[in-house]
């Protein structure tokens, strides 16, 4: 059996072990295309069609099959989310807490704007993608979109008996620094959050209201200060804690808002948000070259990401496994070389 066949068989068994509600032909196409990516095929329809093993079918027909597959209305990130979590179970079950990073990336392809809002889990200096949505218009994301990507992930994690004792925390940058998000997470799911504030926000207590930009005029470098049980924005009534810290080596202070009481752990949690940048780079120029694909349709891109994310998690879980066993240098993952037999050994282990 070739390495490609082993990968395909392993991916089929992985999807068979987790109820997905997808037909066998769809699951097989997912397995074949993901195995192709793991073997080094580019994330492009033409290249993926060339890698399909059906020798009796012409290139044009195979490309048409892939485009139909990418447009399948039954295929969505939520379908494969149980597989992603199952694949990461050996890692997630050992974590003291699960930190989810919410962030957005965007680019323009042939004058078409592409926006991707993604939720990932932070692990050992990297963020691993779990759920996303794609749209074809420019601009920031909305509160409803934040809820739409966070709800399936948090719900799935909370329904896992082996994760019941592990708390979940959401971290996000300034685009998402809304007290509505912090309140919704806490009151709906009992999930804490650590969000980075904009200078334009207002801090309010019973005595006064002050804008962060004004407060920073008198804030010295090297200082850290906390403001307890206040509201953020004039309209909110949800009590939060704000910490401002300005390191001597930095051009601007870090301003975070959270329901959590502890200062240092909250700062440490927020710093894990930066791990999503290497993850986006892995999906783009450093790994699967997502930006180079000619696909611009939001639905097809959303499905195409299922393949690259599954391949990404497969590589990453293998790298972390080897790191835990001491057979791989720390932080040398997440891209084991398929040609060195690493993934073949992983296939046998699974």
N, C-alpha and C positions, 0 to 999 in steps of 0.2 A: 504494500500500500504506500503510495507517495505521500509526501508531507502535506500537499494540498488536500488529498483525500482524507488524511487523518484530521486535519483542521476542520474540514467540512463535517465529518462524522461527529466530532466533538461538539461543534456548534449546534448540530441537529439534536444531539442528546441533551444539551443544555436547555434548548427550547422545549424539548419533549418533557423534561422534568418540571417545568413551570407552566401551568395552564395559561394560555395566551388567547385562545379563541381565534387563532389564525389557521387557515387551511394548510395542508401539507405542502402544496406547491409554493405558497408564499413563504413558509418557513424554510423550504429548501433554497429558494432564491436568496433569502437573507443570508443563509449559511454560505452559499457559493460566492456571493459578492463580498461578504466579510472575509472569507478565506483568501480571496483574491487580494484584498487590501493588505492582509497580513503577509502575503507573499511579495508585497512591494508594488502592486498595481496602483496607478494613479487614480484619484477620485474623480474620474471623468467618464462619461457615458461610453465614449468610443473605446477607451482603454479597458473598462470593465466588460464590455461586450466581447472584446478580443480575448479576454481571460476566461470567459465561460467555456466549459469543456464540451459543449454540444458541437461536435465536429460536422454533423450533417446539416447544420443550419447556417445560412449566410450571415455576414456581418450586419447588413441592414436589418434583417429580421431580428437578430439578437439585440440590436440597439432599440428597436421598437418594443421588444419585450421589456427591456429595462425601463424605458420611459413609461410604459403602462404600469409597471411595478411601482415606480416612483409616484405615480398619480393615484394609486389605489386608495380610495377614501377610508378603507378599514385600517390602513396602516398609520399609526401615530406614535409619538414617543411614549404615550401612556401604555401602549400595548407591550413595549419591551422593558418598561421600567421594572417589573418584577424580575426579569432576567438580569438586569444591571445590578439590582440589590442582591440577588442570589449569588451572582458572580463575586461580589465584594464581601459576602458574609464572613469569610475568615479574617478579613481586615476590620470591618465595622464592629464585629462582636468583641473585639479586643480593645476598642477605643474607650477612654474614660468619658468622652462626650463626642457628639457628632456636630461638627460645625459646617453649616450649609452656607455657601457663598452665592449671592445673587448679583449678577452683573450682565452687561449688555455689550455686544460688539457690533460693528456696522461697517459697511463699505459700499461702493457703487460699482456695478458691473454693466457696461454698455448702457450707461445713463439710467440704469435701474437701481434704486436704493435697496439695500438688503440689511435688515435689522434682525439680530438674533438675541433674544433674552434667554439666559441660561441659569439653571441652578446646578451647582456642583458641590461635592463633598470634599473637604480639605483633608489631605493625607500626606504626611511626611514631605512637606515643602511643595506639594503639587495639589491642584484641584482636579478632581475626576468628575466629568460631566454625568448628570443623571437625567435632566429634563430640560426642555427648551420649547420655545415657540419662535416662528419666523414670520415676518411681515415685510411687504414691499413698499413701505413709505418711510420717509425720513422723520426724524424727531425722537424725543425721549419716550420712554414707556410710561404707562399709566398705572394707577393703583389697581385697577381691575386686572391688568395684565400681570402684575406682581402676584396677586392672589391666584391667578390661573396657573402659574408655573410652580408656585410653592405648595398649593393644596395637594396635588397628587403625590408629591415627594413626602411631605410630612405625614399624610394619611397612610401611605405605604409603610413608612418607618414605624409609625405607632401601632400598626397592625401586626408587626413581627414580634412574636413572643420572646425571641432571643435578644430583642432590643429594648424591652420594657424598662429595664433599669438604667438605660443610658440616656441622659438628657440631650436635647437638640437645641442648638443656638444658631440663629441666622445672622450673618454679617453682610453688610452692603455699603457701597460708596455713597457719595453725596446725592446722586440722582434719586436714591431711594430713602433719603433721610426724612421720612414723614412720621410724625407721631401716630398717624392713622395706621401705618404698617406695624409699628411697635405694639400698639393697643390691640389690633386685630390678631396678631400672632399670640399675644399673651392671653387674651380673653377667649379666643376660639380654640387654641391648641395647647395652651400653657407652655408656649415656646418663648424663650427669651431672645432678645436681639441686641446687636451692637451696630449702630449706624453712624456714619460720619456726617457731621452737620455742615451746612453752608454758612458763610459769613452773614448772609441776609436773614437768617432765622432770628426770632425773638425769644428770649428767656424771660419767663414771668413767674413771680411769686406773689404773695399777699402784699408785699411792700412796694414793688416796682416792676417795670417792664423795661428791658434793655436789649438792644440789638447786638448780636455777637461782634459785628464789625466795629461798633463803638467800644465794646468791652476790650477788644484786642489792642486798641490804641494805648492802653495802659498795662498790657500784659508783657512781662519781661521774658526774654529767652532763658531757657534753663529751668523754668518754673512749671509746676503741675498743680492745678487747682480743680476742686470738685464743687459742684452745686447740687445740693440734695433736694429731692422731692419738689421739683418745679415743673412747670408746663413749658412746652416748646411750641411756639406760634401762639398768637393771641386767641385763636378759636378753640384750641384743644383744652380739655380738662383732665387728660390722662397724666398722672404724675410720673416723672422720669428723673433720672440722674444724669447730669452732664459733667464730663471731664475734659479739661483743656490741658494739653501738655505740649511744650515747645522745646524740642531738643536743640542744643547749641549748634548742631551741624545742619539743621534744616532751615529752609527758607520760609516756611509757614508752619503754624501750629497744627496739631491734630486735635480735632474737636469731635468727641463721640457722645452719643446719647444712648442710654440703655436702662431697662428696668432693674438691672443687676446692681447690687450694692458695692461689690469689690472693684477697686480702681485698676490695680495692676493686671489681674486676670482679664478684665474687659479689654484693656489695651492689647494684651497678648492675643486675645481672640480676634480682635479687629485686624491685627497684623496678618492673620491668615488669609484675609481677603486678597492680599497681593499675590497669593499663590495662584489665583485664577488667571493672571496674565500669562505665565508659562503654559497653562492649559490651553488658552486660546492660541498661543503660538504653536503648540503641538498640533492643534487642529488645522492651522493655517500653514505658514511657510516652513516651520520646523518639522512637520510630520506629514499630515495627510493632504496638505496643499489645497484646502477647501476654497480659498479665494480664487484659485486658478480654474475651478470648474466653470463650464459655460452655462450651467444651470442657474437660472435667476428666479424662476417661479417659486413662490414661498412654499407651496405644498410639496413640490419635488425636492426642494432643499431640506425641508423638515424631515422627509423620508431618507434622503441621502445621508443626513447626519446620524440616522439610526445605525447605518453601516459603519461609519467612521467612529462613532462613540463605542459601539460594541467591540470593534477592533482595538480602540484605545484602551478600554477597560481590560480586555483580554491581555494585552501587552503589559499594562500597568500591574495587574494582579499577579502576573508571573514575575515581574521584576521585584515587587514587594515580597513575594513568597521567597524568592532567592535571597533577598536582603535579610529577611528574618532568619533564614537558615544559615546565614553567614557565607553563602556561596557567591554573593554578588557584593561588590563594594558599595557602601552606603551612598544613596542618592545617585546611583548610576543608571537607574531606570528612568523613564518608563518605556524605552524602545529597544527590547531585546532584538537582536538580529535574527530573522527567521532562518537565515542560511547556516547558522552555527548549531542548529539542532535543538536550541532552547525550547522552541514551541513544540517540537515533536515530543520532547520529554514531558512537557506540560500536558500534552494530549494523553500520554500514557498514564500520568498521575490522575487525571480527571476520569 
